């Protein structure tokens, strides 16, 4: 499959977020799954992916890469997408598996699981910069796809909100770590709490500084 390199300097505010989808519509392909993952950087918790099939020529003004949206907007878009989408799949790979197969392969696995989770199967996949070989559905991996494809952006939002909600649940069990605030990312406060309260089973043991603390 071909990788699409995009010159981000040429990206305009009025970019057509359905450009890649429309190219497929012309070929008679309408069930297009946009898949993205979140959670590569955190020290704790799973990596989560979502694949979303939107209706043909769907419009949702303001939808963008989840990292560019406020939490309030992500929650709003999450509800709209879940209501409007033809199909949504979720893939979750836990910290133990991340340690076993590495974060790149865990992210790839999460995407494949998200695709397999869909009740309506896509005819074609648009992925955010991830090669998805060894599967029967054709795909195109798009660098910066979450900012260039509406379908991938939708997958990004669903994955992000899903993972954040998991971190809120973990925060209820272990409030001293501050998971509700940093979502597992290695902030200064998080690392200080990690050193103070110790390593939980939910942590990724191969990630520094977690691995350093375990060695000590």
MDAnalysis code that builds the backbone (N, CA, C; Angstrom):
import MDAnalysis as mda
import numpy as np

u = mda.Universe.empty(648, n_residues=216, atom_resindex=np.repeat(np.arange(216), 3), trajectory=True)
u.add_TopologyAttr("name", ["N", "CA", "C"] * 216)
u.add_TopologyAttr("resid", np.arange(1, 217))
u.add_TopologyAttr("resname", ["UNK", "UNK", "UNK", "UNK", "UNK", "UNK", "UNK", "UNK", "UNK", "UNK", "UNK", "UNK", "UNK", "UNK", "UNK", "UNK", "UNK", "UNK", "UNK", "UNK", "UNK", "UNK", "UNK", "UNK", "UNK", "UNK", "UNK", "UNK", "UNK", "UNK", "UNK", "UNK", "UNK", "UNK", "UNK", "UNK", "UNK", "UNK", "UNK", "UNK", "UNK", "UNK", "UNK", "UNK", "UNK", "UNK", "UNK", "UNK", "UNK", "UNK", "UNK", "UNK", "UNK", "UNK", "UNK", "UNK", "UNK", "UNK", "UNK", "UNK", "UNK", "UNK", "UNK", "UNK", "UNK", "UNK", "UNK", "UNK", "UNK", "UNK", "UNK", "UNK", "UNK", "UNK", "UNK", "UNK", "UNK", "UNK", "UNK", "UNK", "UNK", "UNK", "UNK", "UNK", "UNK", "UNK", "UNK", "UNK", "UNK", "UNK", "UNK", "UNK", "UNK", "UNK", "UNK", "UNK", "UNK", "UNK", "UNK", "UNK", "UNK", "UNK", "UNK", "UNK", "UNK", "UNK", "UNK", "UNK", "UNK", "UNK", "UNK", "UNK", "UNK", "UNK", "UNK", "UNK", "UNK", "UNK", "UNK", "UNK", "UNK", "UNK", "UNK", "UNK", "UNK", "UNK", "UNK", "UNK", "UNK", "UNK", "UNK", "UNK", "UNK", "UNK", "UNK", "UNK", "UNK", "UNK", "UNK", "UNK", "UNK", "UNK", "UNK", "UNK", "UNK", "UNK", "UNK", "UNK", "UNK", "UNK", "UNK", "UNK", "UNK", "UNK", "UNK", "UNK", "UNK", "UNK", "UNK", "UNK", "UNK", "UNK", "UNK", "UNK", "UNK", "UNK", "UNK", "UNK", "UNK", "UNK", "UNK", "UNK", "UNK", "UNK", "UNK", "UNK", "UNK", "UNK", "UNK", "UNK", "UNK", "UNK", "UNK", "UNK", "UNK", "UNK", "UNK", "UNK", "UNK", "UNK", "UNK", "UNK", "UNK", "UNK", "UNK", "UNK", "UNK", "UNK", "UNK", "UNK", "UNK", "UNK", "UNK", "UNK", "UNK", "UNK", "UNK", "UNK", "UNK", "UNK", "UNK", "UNK", "UNK", "UNK", "UNK", "UNK"])
u.atoms.positions = np.array([
    [0.834, -1.199, 0.000],
    [0.000, 0.000, 0.000],
    [0.872, 1.255, 0.000],
    [0.380, 2.278, -0.571],
    [1.174, 3.486, -0.724],
    [1.027, 4.402, 0.480],
    [2.105, 5.019, 0.865],
    [2.077, 6.029, 1.928],
    [1.912, 7.387, 1.267],
    [1.062, 8.213, 1.832],
    [0.819, 9.523, 1.252],
    [1.552, 10.573, 2.070],
    [2.597, 11.141, 1.472],
    [3.365, 12.179, 2.144],
    [2.715, 13.522, 1.859],
    [2.466, 14.254, 2.884],
    [1.761, 15.518, 2.735],
    [2.637, 16.670, 3.202],
    [2.760, 17.684, 2.375],
    [3.478, 18.884, 2.764],
    [2.547, 19.729, 3.615],
    [2.764, 19.710, 4.917],
    [1.850, 20.392, 5.828],
    [1.887, 21.910, 5.651],
    [2.940, 22.448, 5.019],
    [2.997, 23.889, 4.784],
    [1.912, 24.322, 3.799],
    [1.464, 23.358, 2.996],
    [0.449, 23.682, 1.993],
    [-0.967, 23.507, 2.542],
    [-1.068, 23.044, 3.783],
    [-2.378, 22.805, 4.372],
    [-3.080, 24.128, 4.663],
    [-4.240, 24.321, 4.141],
    [-5.002, 25.548, 4.333],
    [-6.176, 25.293, 5.276],
    [-6.700, 26.386, 5.841],
    [-7.820, 26.263, 6.759],
    [-9.053, 25.695, 6.064],
    [-9.161, 25.967, 4.773],
    [-10.337, 25.510, 4.050],
    [-10.095, 24.171, 3.352],
    [-9.143, 23.394, 3.840],
    [-8.844, 22.105, 3.251],
    [-10.094, 21.217, 3.259],
    [-10.262, 20.468, 2.196],
    [-11.406, 19.573, 2.077],
    [-11.110, 18.290, 2.846],
    [-11.729, 18.137, 4.002],
    [-11.489, 16.965, 4.843],
    [-12.131, 15.700, 4.290],
    [-12.831, 15.834, 3.186],
    [-13.401, 14.655, 2.527],
    [-12.682, 14.342, 1.215],
    [-11.536, 14.938, 0.997],
    [-10.816, 14.744, -0.263],
    [-10.552, 13.262, -0.537],
    [-9.990, 12.570, 0.449],
    [-9.654, 11.163, 0.257],
    [-10.914, 10.301, 0.153],
    [-11.924, 10.667, 0.922],
    [-13.189, 9.942, 0.850],
    [-13.837, 10.121, -0.531],
    [-13.814, 11.340, -1.050],
    [-14.436, 11.617, -2.347],
    [-13.744, 10.865, -3.479],
    [-12.432, 10.721, -3.367],
    [-11.701, 9.950, -4.377],
    [-12.202, 8.502, -4.409],
    [-12.563, 7.994, -3.237],
    [-13.078, 6.624, -3.148],
    [-14.539, 6.548, -3.568],
    [-15.308, 7.594, -3.262],
    [-16.707, 7.626, -3.706],
    [-16.781, 7.478, -5.232],
    [-15.851, 8.131, -5.936],
    [-15.836, 8.094, -7.392],
    [-15.629, 6.670, -7.918],
    [-15.036, 5.836, -7.091],
    [-14.788, 4.444, -7.474],
    [-15.911, 3.517, -7.003],
    [-16.963, 4.124, -6.444],
    [-18.084, 3.335, -5.958],
    [-17.911, 2.783, -4.559],
    [-16.887, 3.261, -3.862],
    [-16.624, 2.804, -2.490],
    [-17.231, 3.803, -1.514],
    [-18.181, 3.361, -0.699],
    [-18.875, 4.275, 0.216],
    [-18.675, 3.927, 1.690],
    [-18.353, 2.672, 1.982],
    [-18.132, 2.270, 3.373],
    [-16.647, 2.417, 3.684],
    [-16.277, 3.636, 4.083],
    [-14.877, 3.990, 4.303],
    [-14.620, 4.131, 5.803],
    [-13.728, 3.329, 6.320],
    [-13.413, 3.383, 7.744],
    [-12.191, 4.233, 8.008],
    [-12.332, 5.235, 8.852],
    [-11.199, 6.054, 9.265],
    [-10.710, 5.563, 10.613],
    [-9.457, 5.142, 10.697],
    [-8.950, 4.549, 11.941],
    [-7.754, 5.330, 12.480],
    [-7.754, 5.544, 13.787],
    [-6.668, 6.248, 14.459],
    [-6.523, 5.695, 15.865],
    [-5.347, 5.913, 16.435],
    [-5.108, 5.443, 17.804],
    [-4.632, 6.601, 18.676],
    [-4.787, 6.436, 19.974],
    [-4.274, 7.402, 20.949],
    [-3.622, 6.631, 22.087],
    [-2.668, 7.286, 22.734],
    [-2.080, 6.683, 23.929],
    [-0.732, 6.038, 23.732],
    [0.049, 6.520, 22.777],
    [1.396, 5.958, 22.631],
    [2.335, 6.464, 23.716],
    [2.154, 7.726, 24.121],
    [3.105, 8.363, 25.018],
    [2.938, 8.126, 26.511],
    [1.732, 7.824, 27.002],
    [1.538, 7.673, 28.445],
    [2.374, 6.556, 29.062],
    [2.640, 6.691, 30.350],
    [3.381, 5.675, 31.096],
    [2.462, 4.573, 31.602],
    [1.184, 4.836, 31.567],
    [0.227, 3.924, 32.188],
    [-1.000, 3.771, 31.292],
    [-1.643, 2.607, 31.401],
    [-2.888, 2.388, 30.679],
    [-2.696, 1.859, 29.273],
    [-3.803, 1.636, 28.577],
    [-3.762, 1.025, 27.253],
    [-3.545, 2.015, 26.119],
    [-3.280, 1.477, 24.945],
    [-3.378, 2.240, 23.716],
    [-4.743, 1.886, 23.134],
    [-5.469, 2.891, 22.683],
    [-6.849, 2.699, 22.216],
    [-6.992, 3.208, 20.792],
    [-7.670, 2.427, 19.960],
    [-7.923, 2.831, 18.579],
    [-9.416, 2.782, 18.301],
    [-9.828, 3.560, 17.322],
    [-11.220, 3.515, 16.878],
    [-11.279, 3.637, 15.369],
    [-12.202, 2.870, 14.775],
    [-12.453, 2.960, 13.342],
    [-13.899, 3.403, 13.154],
    [-14.101, 4.415, 12.325],
    [-15.427, 5.009, 12.152],
    [-15.783, 5.079, 10.673],
    [-16.989, 4.621, 10.332],
    [-17.538, 4.809, 8.993],
    [-18.591, 5.903, 9.073],
    [-18.349, 7.003, 8.378],
    [-19.302, 8.112, 8.347],
    [-20.203, 7.997, 7.117],
    [-21.396, 8.592, 7.161],
    [-22.254, 8.618, 5.978],
    [-21.566, 9.343, 4.823],
    [-21.957, 9.028, 3.601],
    [-21.379, 9.664, 2.412],
    [-21.570, 11.182, 2.462],
    [-20.489, 11.900, 2.170],
    [-20.489, 13.372, 2.163],
    [-20.928, 13.974, 3.493],
    [-20.593, 13.297, 4.575],
    [-20.953, 13.757, 5.922],
    [-20.255, 15.079, 6.246],
    [-20.927, 15.913, 7.004],
    [-20.367, 17.198, 7.406],
    [-20.515, 17.382, 8.908],
    [-19.423, 17.761, 9.552],
    [-19.464, 18.071, 10.980],
    [-18.463, 19.202, 11.226],
    [-18.904, 20.451, 11.034],
    [-18.021, 21.605, 11.166],
    [-17.289, 21.634, 12.513],
    [-15.984, 21.870, 12.441],
    [-15.188, 21.955, 13.656],
    [-14.478, 20.673, 14.021],
    [-14.912, 19.555, 13.437],
    [-14.257, 18.283, 13.746],
    [-12.841, 18.301, 13.202],
    [-11.886, 17.877, 14.037],
    [-10.471, 17.925, 13.673],
    [-9.749, 16.859, 14.473],
    [-8.465, 16.784, 14.273],
    [-7.601, 15.930, 15.079],
    [-7.923, 16.164, 16.556],
    [-8.147, 15.080, 17.299],
    [-8.581, 15.203, 18.698],
    [-7.610, 16.011, 19.553],
    [-6.319, 15.987, 19.211],
    [-5.320, 16.723, 19.990],
    [-5.520, 18.230, 19.891],
    [-6.196, 18.678, 18.847],
    [-6.420, 20.106, 18.643],
    [-7.719, 20.594, 19.266],
    [-8.505, 19.673, 19.807],
    [-9.814, 20.027, 20.361],
    [-9.783, 20.041, 21.880],
    [-10.595, 20.893, 22.477],
    [-10.727, 20.894, 23.932],
    [-11.486, 19.642, 24.360],
    [-11.363, 19.302, 25.620],
    [-12.063, 18.118, 26.120],
    [-13.576, 18.267, 25.956],
    [-14.073, 19.472, 26.193],
    [-15.507, 19.730, 26.049],
    [-15.966, 19.484, 24.617],
    [-15.182, 19.946, 23.639],
    [-15.538, 19.747, 22.238],
    [-15.434, 18.277, 21.847],
    [-14.427, 17.595, 22.370],
    [-14.286, 16.166, 22.063],
    [-15.496, 15.381, 22.553],
    [-15.939, 15.696, 23.767],
    [-17.107, 15.008, 24.314],
    [-18.351, 15.288, 23.467],
    [-18.481, 16.522, 23.016],
    [-19.621, 16.897, 22.178],
    [-19.590, 16.130, 20.863],
    [-18.420, 16.127, 20.213],
    [-18.290, 15.432, 18.935],
    [-18.442, 13.919, 19.105],
    [-17.977, 13.413, 20.233],
    [-18.106, 11.975, 20.514],
    [-19.580, 11.555, 20.429],
    [-20.438, 12.285, 21.122],
    [-21.869, 11.953, 21.122],
    [-22.470, 12.055, 19.725],
    [-22.079, 13.087, 18.984],
    [-22.622, 13.280, 17.630],
    [-22.172, 12.148, 16.712],
    [-20.884, 11.826, 16.767],
    [-20.344, 10.768, 15.907],
    [-20.966, 9.416, 16.237],
    [-21.082, 9.108, 17.513],
    [-21.668, 7.831, 17.914],
    [-23.117, 7.719, 17.434],
    [-23.795, 8.838, 17.352],
    [-25.189, 8.847, 16.907],
    [-25.304, 8.766, 15.381],
    [-24.398, 9.450, 14.689],
    [-24.517, 9.586, 13.240],
    [-23.777, 8.518, 12.439],
    [-22.748, 7.938, 13.003],
    [-21.893, 7.023, 12.246],
    [-22.637, 5.766, 11.803],
    [-22.237, 5.265, 10.660],
    [-22.790, 4.006, 10.171],
    [-22.284, 2.852, 11.033],
    [-21.032, 2.941, 11.431],
    [-20.447, 1.901, 12.285],
    [-19.237, 2.454, 13.011],
    [-19.040, 1.993, 14.258],
    [-17.890, 2.397, 15.069],
    [-17.292, 1.156, 15.721],
    [-15.978, 1.026, 15.643],
    [-15.293, -0.081, 16.306],
    [-14.230, 0.448, 17.245],
    [-14.015, -0.277, 18.341],
    [-13.017, 0.117, 19.341],
    [-12.020, -1.023, 19.522],
    [-10.745, -0.664, 19.589],
    [-9.703, -1.644, 19.863],
    [-8.847, -1.192, 21.023],
    [-8.641, -2.070, 22.000],
    [-7.887, -1.716, 23.209],
    [-6.777, -2.741, 23.443],
    [-5.558, -2.260, 23.628],
    [-4.418, -3.124, 23.920],
    [-3.807, -2.664, 25.235],
    [-3.762, -3.556, 26.210],
    [-3.356, -3.173, 27.564],
    [-1.840, -3.000, 27.711],
    [-1.462, -2.484, 28.878],
    [-0.064, -2.151, 29.139],
    [0.841, -3.378, 29.080],
    [0.353, -4.506, 29.563],
    [1.163, -5.731, 29.558],
    [1.516, -6.129, 28.133],
    [0.542, -6.050, 27.242],
    [0.789, -6.406, 25.845],
    [1.716, -5.409, 25.178],
    [1.561, -4.120, 25.538],
    [2.467, -3.093, 25.010],
    [3.907, -3.443, 25.366],
    [4.134, -3.876, 26.611],
    [5.478, -4.264, 27.049],
    [5.984, -5.478, 26.279],
    [5.078, -6.373, 25.926],
    [5.472, -7.618, 25.261],
    [5.807, -7.430, 23.785],
    [5.038, -6.563, 23.086],
    [5.215, -6.475, 21.629],
    [5.699, -5.116, 21.141],
    [5.861, -4.159, 22.031],
    [6.285, -2.765, 21.792],
    [5.104, -1.908, 21.361],
    [5.247, -0.614, 21.537],
    [4.124, 0.304, 21.361],
    [3.696, 0.440, 19.898],
    [4.634, 0.340, 18.961],
    [4.257, 0.429, 17.557],
    [3.352, -0.734, 17.160],
    [3.769, -1.940, 17.530],
    [2.960, -3.116, 17.189],
    [1.650, -3.133, 17.975],
    [1.678, -2.611, 19.198],
    [0.452, -2.537, 19.995],
    [-0.536, -1.561, 19.362],
    [-0.022, -0.455, 18.828],
    [-0.880, 0.522, 18.148],
    [-1.489, -0.089, 16.888],
    [-0.683, -0.833, 16.147],
    [-1.160, -1.500, 14.945],
    [-2.232, -2.542, 15.303],
    [-1.972, -3.284, 16.381],
    [-2.933, -4.293, 16.841],
    [-4.242, -3.640, 17.267],
    [-4.160, -2.522, 17.978],
    [-5.368, -1.821, 18.427],
    [-6.214, -1.400, 17.232],
    [-5.561, -0.923, 16.170],
    [-6.294, -0.539, 14.966],
    [-6.988, -1.748, 14.337],
    [-6.276, -2.858, 14.241],
    [-6.865, -4.064, 13.653],
    [-8.053, -4.556, 14.487],
    [-7.915, -4.486, 15.807],
    [-9.010, -4.886, 16.689],
    [-10.210, -3.961, 16.528],
    [-9.943, -2.674, 16.328],
    [-11.032, -1.711, 16.118],
    [-11.792, -2.042, 14.839],
    [-11.070, -2.385, 13.786],
    [-11.703, -2.746, 12.522],
    [-12.531, -4.019, 12.676],
    [-11.979, -4.988, 13.382],
    [-12.683, -6.255, 13.603],
    [-13.921, -6.084, 14.473],
    [-13.928, -5.034, 15.276],
    [-15.038, -4.788, 16.208],
    [-16.259, -4.175, 15.529],
    [-16.126, -3.767, 14.291],
    [-17.203, -3.055, 13.609],
    [-18.316, -4.008, 13.159],
    [-19.564, -3.609, 13.396],
    [-20.710, -4.409, 12.972],
    [-20.903, -4.321, 11.465],
    [-20.645, -3.139, 10.908],
    [-20.654, -2.954, 9.456],
    [-19.200, -2.856, 9.016],
    [-18.751, -3.797, 8.203],
    [-17.353, -3.836, 7.815],
    [-17.038, -2.832, 6.705],
    [-15.920, -2.150, 6.808],
    [-15.524, -1.181, 5.782],
    [-15.132, -1.884, 4.477],
    [-15.330, -1.174, 3.387],
    [-14.833, -1.642, 2.091],
    [-13.395, -1.185, 1.891],
    [-13.066, -0.104, 2.576],
    [-11.743, 0.496, 2.440],
    [-11.395, 1.196, 3.749],
    [-10.098, 1.212, 4.073],
    [-9.632, 1.840, 5.314],
    [-8.702, 3.012, 4.999],
    [-8.910, 4.112, 5.706],
    [-7.961, 5.218, 5.722],
    [-7.348, 5.229, 7.117],
    [-6.056, 5.038, 7.223],
    [-5.414, 4.993, 8.538],
    [-4.496, 6.191, 8.739],
    [-4.313, 6.554, 9.988],
    [-3.437, 7.672, 10.313],
    [-1.997, 7.168, 10.402],
    [-1.314, 7.204, 9.256],
    [0.123, 6.893, 9.193],
    [0.485, 5.514, 9.736],
    [-0.380, 4.546, 9.557],
    [-0.086, 3.202, 10.043],
    [-0.316, 2.184, 8.936],
    [0.692, 1.377, 8.665],
    [0.543, 0.308, 7.693],
    [-0.228, -0.842, 8.335],
    [-1.220, -1.343, 7.620],
    [-2.099, -2.380, 8.155],
    [-2.087, -3.597, 7.235],
    [-0.898, -4.105, 6.960],
    [-0.773, -5.276, 6.099],
    [-1.331, -6.519, 6.795],
    [-1.408, -7.606, 6.046],
    [-1.910, -8.885, 6.571],
    [-3.373, -8.808, 6.992],
    [-4.158, -8.051, 6.254],
    [-5.590, -8.040, 6.458],
    [-6.255, -7.928, 5.084],
    [-7.505, -8.328, 5.013],
    [-8.160, -8.453, 3.712],
    [-8.703, -7.132, 3.152],
    [-8.873, -6.133, 3.996],
    [-9.457, -4.865, 3.548],
    [-8.364, -3.947, 3.006],
    [-8.525, -3.427, 1.791],
    [-7.517, -2.505, 1.246],
    [-7.468, -1.214, 2.067],
    [-6.331, -0.570, 2.071],
    [-6.201, 0.638, 2.888],
    [-5.186, 1.605, 2.277],
    [-5.236, 2.828, 2.763],
    [-4.216, 3.836, 2.482],
    [-3.821, 4.473, 3.800],
    [-2.526, 4.523, 4.068],
    [-2.058, 5.205, 5.290],
    [-1.669, 6.627, 4.918],
    [-2.210, 7.576, 5.657],
    [-2.035, 8.992, 5.366],
    [-1.288, 9.670, 6.512],
    [-0.145, 10.215, 6.215],
    [0.599, 10.949, 7.236],
    [-0.172, 12.213, 7.602],
    [-0.331, 12.438, 8.903],
    [-1.161, 13.526, 9.434],
    [-2.622, 13.329, 9.021],
    [-3.012, 12.077, 8.885],
    [-4.363, 11.766, 8.428],
    [-5.461, 12.296, 9.319],
    [-5.193, 12.402, 10.621],
    [-6.224, 12.887, 11.540],
    [-6.551, 14.357, 11.317],
    [-5.690, 15.059, 10.579],
    [-5.949, 16.467, 10.256],
    [-6.358, 16.655, 8.794],
    [-6.355, 15.551, 8.034],
    [-6.618, 15.647, 6.601],
    [-7.825, 14.848, 6.142],
    [-8.316, 13.964, 6.993],
    [-9.472, 13.138, 6.633],
    [-10.508, 13.196, 7.742],
    [-11.748, 13.496, 7.382],
    [-12.815, 13.591, 8.374],
    [-13.057, 12.245, 9.052],
    [-12.940, 11.175, 8.282],
    [-13.166, 9.840, 8.843],
    [-12.121, 9.501, 9.899],
    [-10.861, 9.822, 9.596],
    [-9.791, 9.555, 10.564],
    [-9.937, 10.462, 11.783],
    [-10.312, 11.726, 11.563],
    [-10.529, 12.652, 12.678],
    [-11.613, 12.120, 13.610],
    [-12.661, 11.550, 13.028],
    [-13.734, 10.980, 13.839],
    [-13.211, 9.813, 14.666],
    [-12.385, 8.970, 14.041],
    [-11.787, 7.862, 14.779],
    [-10.901, 8.349, 15.902],
    [-10.172, 9.441, 15.644],
    [-9.297, 10.035, 16.645],
    [-10.080, 10.497, 17.874],
    [-11.210, 11.149, 17.645],
    [-12.031, 11.653, 18.746],
    [-12.620, 10.503, 19.568],
    [-13.148, 9.498, 18.888],
    [-13.739, 8.362, 19.609],
    [-12.677, 7.657, 20.449],
    [-11.489, 7.459, 19.880],
    [-10.413, 6.789, 20.605],
    [-9.967, 7.604, 21.813],
    [-9.816, 8.912, 21.624],
    [-9.340, 9.783, 22.702],
    [-10.325, 9.833, 23.859],
    [-11.597, 10.028, 23.567],
    [-12.606, 10.100, 24.629],
    [-12.707, 8.755, 25.345],
    [-12.646, 7.669, 24.592],
    [-12.712, 6.334, 25.196],
    [-11.565, 6.123, 26.164],
    [-10.353, 6.476, 25.739],
    [-9.201, 6.282, 26.615],
    [-9.244, 7.214, 27.830],
    [-9.631, 8.465, 27.620],
    [-9.715, 9.401, 28.742],
    [-10.694, 8.912, 29.796],
    [-11.796, 8.356, 29.362],
    [-12.783, 7.835, 30.311],
    [-12.215, 6.662, 31.102],
    [-11.377, 5.866, 30.471],
    [-10.714, 4.774, 31.178],
    [-9.769, 5.320, 32.235],
    [-9.104, 6.437, 31.921],
    [-8.187, 7.032, 32.888],
    [-8.940, 7.673, 34.052],
    [-10.131, 8.182, 33.792],
    [-10.956, 8.716, 34.884],
    [-11.356, 7.591, 35.843],
    [-11.642, 6.428, 35.287],
    [-11.994, 5.278, 36.125],
    [-10.790, 4.843, 36.957],
    [-9.604, 4.864, 36.358],
    [-8.394, 4.507, 37.094],
    [-8.114, 5.529, 38.188],
    [-8.452, 6.786, 37.910],
    [-8.259, 7.848, 38.895],
    [-9.133, 7.638, 40.130],
    [-10.313, 7.075, 39.916],
    [-11.208, 6.798, 41.043],
    [-10.596, 5.760, 41.980],
    [-9.865, 4.805, 41.406],
    [-9.239, 3.758, 42.209],
    [-7.957, 4.237, 42.872],
    [-7.225, 5.105, 42.172],
    [-5.932, 5.574, 42.676],
    [-5.836, 7.097, 42.524],
    [-6.616, 7.843, 43.275],
    [-6.655, 9.310, 43.122],
    [-5.324, 9.996, 43.407],
    [-4.462, 9.354, 44.183],
    [-3.202, 9.984, 44.554],
    [-2.253, 10.171, 43.359],
    [-2.490, 9.447, 42.278],
    [-1.601, 9.540, 41.116],
    [-1.982, 10.687, 40.170],
    [-3.199, 11.177, 40.263],
    [-3.620, 12.298, 39.426],
    [-3.923, 11.945, 37.985],
    [-4.366, 10.719, 37.736],
    [-4.626, 10.274, 36.359],
    [-5.675, 11.114, 35.638],
    [-6.619, 11.669, 36.373],
    [-7.667, 12.487, 35.753],
    [-7.086, 13.743, 35.117],
    [-5.964, 14.202, 35.643],
    [-5.356, 15.425, 35.124],
    [-4.400, 15.162, 33.969],
    [-3.485, 14.220, 34.160],
    [-2.440, 14.013, 33.145],
    [-2.714, 12.843, 32.205],
    [-3.756, 12.063, 32.482],
    [-4.162, 10.945, 31.615],
    [-3.036, 9.930, 31.402],
    [-2.094, 9.900, 32.324],
    [-1.008, 8.929, 32.219],
    [0.243, 9.439, 31.541],
    [0.190, 10.647, 30.983],
    [1.369, 11.189, 30.316],
    [2.427, 11.596, 31.351],
    [3.699, 11.583, 30.972],
    [4.786, 11.809, 31.937],
    [4.998, 13.273, 32.307],
    [4.029, 13.879, 32.946],
    [4.201, 15.244, 33.448],
    [5.081, 15.214, 34.691],
    [5.561, 16.360, 35.082],
    [6.406, 16.450, 36.271],
    [5.664, 15.941, 37.502],
    [4.399, 16.370, 37.652],
    [3.601, 15.949, 38.813],
    [3.366, 14.442, 38.790],
    [3.136, 13.890, 37.614],
    [2.902, 12.452, 37.505],
    [4.137, 11.666, 37.939],
    [5.293, 12.082, 37.454],
    [6.526, 11.371, 37.797],
    [6.816, 11.468, 39.290],
    [6.537, 12.618, 39.877],
    [6.736, 12.773, 41.318],
    [5.819, 11.829, 42.099],
    [4.565, 11.739, 41.667],
    [3.622, 10.832, 42.337],
    [4.006, 9.374, 42.124],
    [4.517, 9.075, 40.954],
    [4.958, 7.712, 40.656],
    [6.093, 7.299, 41.592],
    [7.036, 8.202, 41.781],
    [8.161, 7.913, 42.677],
    [7.697, 7.801, 44.128],
    [6.686, 8.580, 44.479],
    [6.197, 8.612, 45.857],
    [5.347, 7.396, 46.200],
    [4.463, 7.016, 45.277],
    [3.489, 5.957, 45.584],
    [3.798, 4.605, 44.947],
    [4.739, 4.577, 44.036],
    [5.156, 3.298, 43.475],
    [4.462, 2.936, 42.171],
    [4.916, 1.833, 41.582],
    [4.456, 1.385, 40.270],
    [3.258, 0.440, 40.405],
    [2.179, 0.771, 39.725],
    [0.982, -0.078, 39.708],
    [1.076, -1.076, 38.553],
    [0.234, -2.104, 38.602],
    [0.213, -3.095, 37.521],
    [-0.192, -2.484, 36.188],
    [-0.897, -1.360, 36.226],
    [-1.387, -0.704, 35.015],
    [-0.285, 0.017, 34.239],
    [0.889, 0.154, 34.859],
    [1.979, 0.876, 34.205],
    [2.646, 0.040, 33.120],
    [3.307, 0.739, 32.204],
    [4.081, 0.097, 31.151],
    [5.508, -0.061, 31.668],
    [5.874, -1.266, 32.016],
    [7.131, -1.512, 32.709],
    [8.368, -1.260, 31.845],
    [8.207, -1.255, 30.534],
    [9.352, -1.022, 29.650],
    [9.605, 0.458, 29.382],
    [8.704, 1.321, 29.850],
    [8.846, 2.761, 29.638],
    [9.679, 3.384, 30.761],
    [10.586, 4.273, 30.385],
    [11.252, 5.069, 31.405],
    [10.332, 6.202, 31.800],
    [10.285, 6.662, 33.086],
    [11.150, 6.227, 34.195],
    [10.606, 5.020, 34.965],
    [9.530, 4.405, 34.478],
    [8.968, 3.252, 35.166],
    [9.989, 2.135, 35.286],
    [10.674, 1.811, 34.200],
    [11.661, 0.732, 34.213],
    [12.799, 1.030, 35.180],
    [13.179, 2.315, 35.265],
    [14.240, 2.698, 36.196],
    [13.816, 2.479, 37.638],
    [12.578, 2.804, 37.940],
    [12.075, 2.623, 39.306],
    [11.991, 1.137, 39.658],
    [11.604, 0.313, 38.704],
    [11.516, -1.122, 38.947],
    [12.893, -1.707, 39.239],
    [13.909, -1.236, 38.508],
    [15.271, -1.719, 38.713],
    [15.780, -1.360, 40.105],
    [15.345, -0.178, 40.589],
    [15.778, 0.245, 41.924],
    [15.121, -0.579, 43.007],
])
